[in-house]
Amino acid sequence: MKRKRTTVKDLAKAAGLSPSSVSRALNNHPRISKKTKAYVLKLAREMGYKPNMVARGLVTQKSFLLGLLVYDFRNPFYAELTRSIQDTAGEYNFRVIPSSTDDDPEKAKLIVESFKDIGVDGFIFASCQLRDPLAEELLDQDYPLVLANRRMAKPDCNYVVLDNSYGAYLLTSHLIRLGYQRIAMIGGPRTTSTGVERYQGYVEAMKEKGLEIIPELIKEGLFFSQESGYSLTKRLLTGNVQPEAIFCCDDYMALGAMKAISEMDLRVPQDIALVGFDDAEISSHPKIMLTTVSQDVQQLGMLSTKTLLQVINGDLNETQHILLEPHLVIRESCGYKIRGNYPN
C-alpha cells in the first residue's frame, strides 16, 4: 500500500498550530519565533515531510532554484564552497544548480542564459571579474545576485568576500619578521578583486617596513593554478634578481612553485622560503607544510546563500558588503625553524 504523503495540515495537527503558522515556520518567516521554527522543522524531519515544490511554485511564483557560477570544481576550495551553498539552500528548501565557468566570459554568458531559461530565482557568482558586464546586466535586469569570494568594482552589489588585502599583508609581514628582504610575489590576474587586493596587501607590508619593491620579483598569472605557479617560479629563478622568499597568492600556485624550486635543485625553506594563500587541505600534508592564511569557506557559502535568499524575499533594505577575517597559519615552509623564530 502506498504511504500517504505528510502534508502541512498533518504537521499543524501534530504541532498544535495553525497550518498558516506551520507554513510560515517552514519558510523561515521573521514573525515566527526561533523556538517555534526549530520545533516545526524537527517535527517535519521526524514525520518525513517533503514540500510539494510544484505547488509552492504556483503559489509563490518561485522555482526554488538558485544558479551558482564558480571558477573550477577541480579546485577543492570551490568544491567546498559549493557544498556549503547547497547545504544552506537546502535548509530553506531551495536547490542549487552549480556550473563551472573556467573564467571564460562566453561560457559564463551561456550558463547564465540557460539558468534564465530554467527560471532560477537568483544567482551566486563566485568567479566574477572586477568589471563584469554579465553580472552588471543581471543587476540592471533586477535579478537577485550575490557575489561570493570575489567582488566587482561596482559598489551597489551584495557580496561576501575574504579580506584579501589583510591576508596578503599578514603573510608578507610574517616573512619580513623572519628577516627576509627580497620577497617575490606570484599573483593572480588583476582583472579580479582577489588578484588586485592580494597585491595591495603585499605592497602595503613591504612599504610599511621600508623594503624595496623590485619589479622583477613580481609576476602575474592568468589563472590561480598550479601550472601558473610553476611557470612563473621558473621565470623568477632564472632572472637577474634571486628572491629569498616567495609569496604565492594561492596554495595551488605555491604547489607549482614548490615543484619548480625542486627541479632547480633548490630546497624549501632552506634555500627559498615559500608561503601560499587559502589553506587548502593539501597544504598541511607532512611533505608540504605550507605557511598560508585560512578562511572559513563554510561561513562564506552560508552567508552568501542567506544574503541571496534575503534579496529574493525582499528582506534587505540596503546593499550588503560582508568582509570575512583571514587567519595566519604558520608551517615549516616559511623557514621559521631555520631562522630560530616562531613569531606570535
C-alpha positions as CSV (number, residue, x, y, z in Angstrom):
1,M,0.0,0.0,0.0
2,K,1.4,3.4,-1.0
3,R,2.3,5.6,2.0
4,K,0.3,8.8,2.4
5,R,2.3,12.0,1.9
6,T,2.7,14.1,5.0
7,T,1.1,17.5,4.5
8,V,1.3,20.9,6.2
9,K,-2.1,20.1,7.8
10,D,-0.6,16.9,9.3
11,L,2.3,18.9,10.7
12,A,-0.1,21.5,12.1
13,K,-2.2,18.9,13.8
14,A,0.8,17.2,15.4
15,A,2.3,20.6,16.5
16,G,-0.9,22.1,17.8
17,L,-0.5,25.1,15.5
18,S,-2.5,26.5,12.6
19,P,-1.5,25.4,9.1
20,S,-0.6,29.0,8.2
21,S,1.8,29.2,11.2
22,V,3.5,25.9,10.2
23,S,3.8,27.2,6.7
24,R,5.5,30.4,7.9
25,A,7.9,28.4,10.1
26,L,8.9,26.2,7.2
27,N,9.6,29.3,5.1
28,N,11.6,31.0,7.9
29,H,9.2,33.9,8.2
30,P,10.5,36.6,10.6
31,R,7.3,36.7,12.6
32,I,7.7,33.2,13.8
33,S,10.0,32.7,16.8
34,K,13.2,30.7,16.5
35,K,11.9,28.2,19.1
36,T,8.7,27.5,17.0
37,K,10.7,27.2,13.8
38,A,13.1,24.7,15.4
39,Y,10.2,22.7,16.7
40,V,8.3,22.6,13.4
41,L,11.5,21.7,11.4
42,K,12.3,18.9,13.9
43,L,8.7,17.6,13.6
44,A,8.9,17.8,9.8
45,R,12.0,15.6,9.8
46,E,10.5,13.1,12.1
47,M,7.3,12.8,10.1
48,G,9.1,12.7,6.8
49,Y,7.6,15.9,5.4
50,K,8.7,16.9,2.0
51,P,7.4,20.1,0.4
52,N,5.5,19.9,-2.8
53,M,7.7,22.2,-4.9
54,V,5.4,22.4,-7.8
55,A,2.5,23.6,-5.6
56,R,4.7,26.0,-3.8
57,G,6.0,27.4,-7.1
58,L,2.4,28.0,-8.3
59,V,1.5,29.9,-5.1
60,T,4.7,31.9,-4.6
61,Q,5.7,32.3,-8.3
62,K,9.2,30.9,-7.4
63,S,11.2,28.0,-8.8
64,F,13.1,27.4,-5.6
65,L,16.2,27.1,-7.7
66,L,19.5,29.1,-7.4
67,G,22.1,29.3,-10.1
68,L,25.8,29.1,-9.0
69,L,28.8,30.0,-11.1
70,V,32.2,29.1,-9.8
71,Y,35.7,29.2,-11.4
72,D,36.7,25.5,-11.4
73,F,35.3,22.5,-9.5
74,R,38.7,20.8,-9.7
75,N,39.9,23.3,-7.1
76,P,38.9,21.9,-3.7
77,F,38.2,25.4,-2.5
78,Y,35.3,25.8,-5.0
79,A,34.1,22.2,-4.2
80,E,33.8,23.0,-0.5
81,L,32.2,26.4,-1.2
82,T,29.6,24.7,-3.4
83,R,28.8,22.1,-0.7
84,S,28.2,24.9,1.8
85,I,25.9,26.8,-0.5
86,Q,23.9,23.7,-1.3
87,D,23.6,22.7,2.3
88,T,22.4,26.2,3.4
89,A,20.0,26.5,0.5
90,G,18.6,23.0,1.3
91,E,17.7,24.2,4.8
92,Y,15.3,26.6,3.2
93,N,14.0,24.1,0.6
94,F,16.0,25.7,-2.3
95,R,18.1,23.7,-4.7
96,V,21.3,24.9,-6.3
97,I,22.4,24.3,-9.9
98,P,26.2,24.6,-9.9
99,S,28.2,25.3,-13.0
100,S,31.9,26.0,-13.8
101,T,33.0,29.0,-15.9
102,D,36.8,28.4,-16.2
103,D,36.9,32.2,-16.1
104,D,35.6,32.2,-19.7
105,P,33.2,35.1,-20.3
106,E,31.5,33.5,-23.2
107,K,31.0,30.2,-21.3
108,A,29.6,32.2,-18.3
109,K,27.2,34.0,-20.6
110,L,25.8,30.7,-22.0
111,I,25.4,29.4,-18.4
112,V,23.5,32.4,-17.3
113,E,21.2,32.3,-20.3
114,S,20.4,28.6,-19.5
115,F,19.7,29.5,-15.9
116,K,17.3,32.2,-17.0
117,D,15.6,29.7,-19.2
118,I,15.2,27.3,-16.3
119,G,13.8,30.2,-14.3
120,V,16.2,30.3,-11.3
121,D,15.2,32.7,-8.5
122,G,18.6,34.2,-8.1
123,F,22.4,33.9,-8.8
124,I,25.6,33.5,-6.8
125,F,28.7,34.4,-8.7
126,A,31.9,33.0,-7.1
127,S,34.1,33.9,-10.1
128,C,33.3,37.4,-11.3
129,Q,35.7,39.9,-12.7
130,L,36.3,43.4,-11.2
131,R,34.4,44.7,-14.3
132,D,31.9,42.1,-15.1
133,P,29.4,43.1,-17.8
134,L,27.4,39.9,-17.3
135,A,26.9,40.5,-13.6
136,E,26.1,44.2,-14.2
137,E,23.5,43.2,-16.8
138,L,21.8,40.9,-14.3
139,L,21.7,43.7,-11.8
140,D,20.2,46.1,-14.4
141,Q,17.5,43.5,-15.1
142,D,16.7,43.3,-11.3
143,Y,17.8,39.7,-10.9
144,P,18.7,38.8,-7.3
145,L,22.5,38.4,-7.3
146,V,25.2,37.9,-4.6
147,L,28.9,37.8,-5.2
148,A,30.9,35.3,-3.2
149,N,34.7,35.1,-2.9
150,R,35.2,37.9,-5.5
151,R,33.6,41.3,-5.8
152,M,33.1,43.8,-8.5
153,A,34.4,47.4,-8.6
154,K,30.7,48.4,-8.9
155,P,29.7,49.2,-5.3
156,D,25.9,48.6,-5.4
157,C,26.1,44.8,-5.4
158,N,25.8,42.4,-2.5
159,Y,28.9,40.5,-1.7
160,V,30.6,38.2,0.8
161,V,34.4,38.1,0.5
162,L,37.5,37.5,2.5
163,D,39.6,40.5,3.5
164,N,42.2,39.6,0.9
165,S,44.4,42.6,1.3
166,Y,44.8,42.0,5.0
167,G,45.5,38.3,4.4
168,A,48.4,39.2,2.0
169,Y,49.6,41.8,4.5
170,L,49.7,39.1,7.2
171,L,51.8,36.7,5.1
172,T,54.2,39.3,3.8
173,S,54.7,40.8,7.2
174,H,55.4,37.4,8.6
175,L,58.2,36.8,6.1
176,I,59.6,40.3,6.9
177,R,59.7,39.5,10.6
178,L,61.7,36.3,9.8
179,G,64.3,38.5,8.2
180,Y,63.6,38.1,4.5
181,Q,64.0,41.2,2.4
182,R,63.9,40.1,-1.3
183,I,60.4,38.8,-1.2
184,A,58.9,37.9,-4.6
185,M,55.1,37.8,-5.3
186,I,53.4,35.5,-7.7
187,G,49.8,36.8,-8.1
188,G,46.7,36.1,-9.9
189,P,45.0,38.2,-12.7
190,R,44.4,41.8,-11.6
191,T,41.2,41.7,-13.5
192,T,39.8,40.1,-10.3
193,S,39.4,41.5,-6.9
194,T,41.4,38.7,-5.4
195,G,44.3,39.5,-7.7
196,V,44.3,43.2,-7.0
197,E,43.7,43.1,-3.2
198,R,46.4,40.4,-2.5
199,Y,48.9,42.5,-4.5
200,Q,47.8,45.6,-2.5
201,G,48.4,43.8,0.8
202,Y,51.9,42.7,-0.3
203,V,52.8,46.3,-1.3
204,E,51.5,47.7,2.0
205,A,53.6,45.4,4.1
206,M,56.7,46.0,2.1
207,K,56.3,49.8,2.2
208,E,55.5,49.8,5.9
209,K,58.8,48.1,6.7
210,G,60.8,50.3,4.2
211,L,61.7,47.4,1.9
212,E,62.3,47.9,-1.8
213,I,59.6,46.5,-4.2
214,I,61.6,45.1,-7.0
215,P,59.5,44.9,-10.3
216,E,61.5,41.8,-11.4
217,L,60.2,39.9,-8.4
218,I,56.5,40.5,-9.1
219,K,54.8,38.1,-11.5
220,E,51.2,38.0,-12.5
221,G,49.5,34.8,-13.7
222,L,46.5,34.5,-15.9
223,F,45.0,31.9,-13.5
224,F,45.2,30.9,-9.9
225,S,46.6,27.5,-10.8
226,Q,49.4,25.1,-10.1
227,E,50.6,25.4,-13.7
228,S,50.8,29.2,-13.4
229,G,52.8,29.0,-10.2
230,Y,55.2,26.5,-11.7
231,S,55.9,28.6,-14.9
232,L,56.2,31.9,-13.1
233,T,58.6,30.5,-10.5
234,K,60.8,29.2,-13.3
235,R,60.9,32.7,-14.7
236,L,61.7,34.1,-11.2
237,L,64.6,31.7,-10.6
238,T,66.2,32.3,-14.0
239,G,66.0,36.1,-13.6
240,N,68.8,38.6,-12.6
241,V,67.5,39.1,-9.0
242,Q,67.1,36.0,-6.9
243,P,64.4,36.0,-4.2
244,E,64.9,34.9,-0.6
245,A,61.2,34.2,-0.2
246,I,58.2,33.8,-2.5
247,F,54.6,34.8,-1.6
248,C,52.2,32.9,-3.9
249,C,48.6,34.3,-3.9
250,D,47.1,30.8,-3.9
251,D,48.1,27.5,-2.3
252,Y,47.9,25.7,-5.7
253,M,50.2,28.3,-7.2
254,A,52.6,27.6,-4.2
255,L,52.5,23.8,-5.0
256,G,53.5,24.7,-8.6
257,A,56.3,26.9,-7.2
258,M,57.5,24.1,-4.9
259,K,57.8,21.8,-7.9
260,A,59.8,24.4,-9.9
261,I,62.1,25.1,-6.9
262,S,62.8,21.3,-6.6
263,E,63.6,21.0,-10.3
264,M,66.2,23.8,-9.9
265,D,67.9,21.7,-7.2
266,L,66.8,24.1,-4.5
267,R,65.0,23.4,-1.3
268,V,62.1,24.9,0.6
269,P,62.7,26.5,3.0
270,Q,66.5,26.1,3.3
271,D,67.2,27.9,0.0
272,I,63.9,29.8,-0.6
273,A,61.0,30.3,1.8
274,L,57.5,29.9,0.4
275,V,54.0,30.9,1.5
276,G,50.6,30.4,-0.1
277,F,47.0,31.6,0.4
278,D,43.7,29.9,1.2
279,D,44.9,26.9,3.4
280,A,43.8,24.2,1.0
281,E,43.6,20.7,2.6
282,I,46.8,19.5,0.9
283,S,48.8,22.4,2.4
284,S,49.1,20.6,5.7
285,H,50.5,17.4,4.2
286,P,53.7,16.4,6.1
287,K,55.8,16.7,2.9
288,I,54.4,20.2,2.1
289,M,53.6,22.0,5.4
290,L,52.8,25.3,3.6
291,T,52.5,28.5,5.6
292,T,49.3,30.2,4.4
293,V,46.2,32.1,5.5
294,S,42.9,30.4,6.1
295,Q,39.4,31.5,5.5
296,D,36.1,29.9,6.7
297,V,34.8,28.6,3.4
298,Q,31.7,27.1,5.2
299,Q,30.8,30.6,6.5
300,L,31.5,32.1,3.1
301,G,29.0,29.8,1.5
302,M,26.4,30.1,4.3
303,L,26.4,33.9,4.4
304,S,26.3,34.2,0.6
305,T,23.3,31.9,0.4
306,K,21.4,33.6,3.2
307,T,22.1,37.0,1.7
308,L,20.7,35.9,-1.6
309,L,17.6,34.4,0.0
310,Q,17.1,37.8,1.7
311,V,17.3,39.6,-1.6
312,I,14.8,37.1,-3.2
313,N,12.4,37.5,-0.3
314,G,12.7,41.3,-0.3
315,D,14.1,41.4,3.2
316,L,17.2,43.6,2.5
317,N,16.9,47.3,2.9
318,E,20.4,48.2,1.9
319,T,23.3,46.6,0.0
320,Q,25.3,44.0,2.0
321,H,29.1,44.1,2.0
322,I,30.4,41.3,4.3
323,L,34.1,41.1,4.8
324,L,35.5,37.9,6.5
325,E,38.7,37.8,8.5
326,P,41.7,35.7,7.4
327,H,44.0,33.9,9.9
328,L,47.7,33.3,9.5
329,V,48.6,29.5,9.6
330,I,52.4,29.1,10.2
331,R,54.0,25.9,9.0
332,E,57.6,24.9,8.1
333,S,57.7,26.2,4.5
334,C,58.4,29.8,5.7
335,G,61.6,28.7,7.4
336,Y,60.8,29.8,11.0
337,K,62.6,26.8,12.4
338,I,65.8,27.6,10.4
339,R,65.5,31.3,11.5
340,G,65.1,30.2,15.1
341,N,62.0,32.3,15.4
342,Y,58.3,31.5,15.7
343,P,56.5,34.9,15.8
344,N,53.3,35.2,17.8
